[in-house]
Amino acid sequence: MPEDLDKQPGIGGELPSEDVMIAMAESFSALADPTRLRILALLYAGERSVSDLVDHLDVSQSGVSHQLRILRSLNIVRYRKQGRMVFYDLADDHVRDIFSRTLAHIIHD
């Protein structure tokens, strides 16, 4: 474990604050939805438009937008607008790491 992580509350013995635990639970809850995980899998390779996400998922545009709002509210994804188009990407490398480590954990024998 990297040394700087040892000094973080909740790693190495101390419990994180209640606010941090609630925020973590909300993030894990958001990641517990298969549609949201499919969205993250598509975004793992890079930025995509909402219409591109809709084309790859068996979900309506309003359904994809709803899921993206949830992920955005928890800072799991970020977006940018280009004219009328909206593009989404994973918020940062932490999200990328959580996704890839969870996938590796699940497929590991």
PEJOWO-V948334 format. One record per run of one state. SS is the DSSP state (a for helix, b for strand, c for the rest). FROM is the first residue (numbers start at 0). LEN is the number of residues. Records with the same first field share a line. If there is no record, write none. Layout:
SS->FROM-LEN / FROM-LEN
This chain:
c->0-2 / 6-11 / 30-3 / 44-3 / 56-4 / 73-3 / 82-2 / 90-2 / 107-2
a->2-4 / 17-13 / 33-11 / 49-7 / 60-13 / 92-15
b->47-2 / 76-6 / 84-6
